[in-house]
Amino acid sequence: MLARSGGLAGLAGTVTVEPDGRWTVAERGGATRTGRLAGTDLDRLRQLAADPRLAAEATRTPSPTDCRDAFTYQLTVGRTVTGYVDCPSDGARPPVTASVVELLNRVTAR
């Protein structure tokens, strides 16, 4: 599951992906959207979820940021929880986590 919050408008929502590639976006206020990952996107998501660097990213100590209007992402894969604040001046995005976020944002965008 990917949780996103923040931004200029104070958005909040989650993306949940089932093992077969079906996804659901739940936004603050109760609106939902559904879809299905294409085969190549599902394969890529599975590769990223199995990447051992993802677990290592979950143990890192995030650098403190003072970034207004940035999105905060929290990714949960099994028992692994990782995330970051998408602050342009920080540059400390964990690469595997950020790749999952980018993939899910791309495929679930309106």
CORVENPE-V796940 format. One record per pair of residues at least 24 apart in sequence whose ideal C-beta (glycine too) atoms are under 8 Angstrom apart, sorted by the first residue. I is the first residue (numbers start at 0). GAP is how many residues later the second one is. D is the distance in Angstrom with one decimal. If there is no record, write none. Layout:
# CORVENPE-V796940
I:GAP:D + I:GAP:D
This chain:
# CORVENPE-V796940
0:74:7.6 + 0:75:4.8 + 1:71:6.5 + 1:72:7.4 + 1:73:5.2 + 1:74:7.8 + 1:98:7.1 + 1:99:6.4 + 1:102:5.3 + 2:70:7.1 + 2:71:4.5 + 2:72:7.9 + 2:73:7.8 + 3:67:5.5 + 3:68:7.2 + 3:69:5.6 + 3:97:8.0 + 4:66:7.1 + 4:67:5.2 + 5:63:7.1 + 5:64:5.8 + 5:65:4.7 + 5:66:4.9 + 5:79:7.7 + 6:62:6.0 + 6:63:7.3 + 6:64:5.3 + 7:61:4.5 + 10:60:7.7 + 14:89:5.0 + 14:93:5.5 + 16:28:6.7 + 16:87:7.2 + 22:81:7.6 + 22:84:7.3 + 22:85:6.0 + 24:83:5.1 + 32:75:7.2 + 32:77:7.5 + 34:72:7.3 + 34:73:6.7 + 36:70:5.8 + 37:69:7.5 + 40:62:6.3 + 40:66:5.4 + 43:59:6.2 + 44:55:6.9 + 44:58:6.0 + 44:59:7.7 + 47:48:5.7 + 47:51:5.5 + 47:52:5.0 + 47:55:7.2 + 48:28:4.9 + 48:29:8.0 + 48:51:7.3 + 50:45:5.0 + 52:42:7.1 + 52:43:4.7 + 53:26:6.0 + 53:28:6.5 + 53:42:4.6 + 53:43:6.6 + 53:46:7.8 + 54:25:5.3 + 56:25:4.7 + 56:37:3.8 + 56:38:7.8 + 56:39:5.9 + 56:40:5.2 + 57:24:4.0 + 59:34:6.5 + 61:30:7.2 + 62:27:6.4 + 62:29:5.0 + 64:24:8.0 + 64:25:5.1 + 72:24:7.3 + 72:28:5.0 + 74:25:5.7 + 74:26:6.7
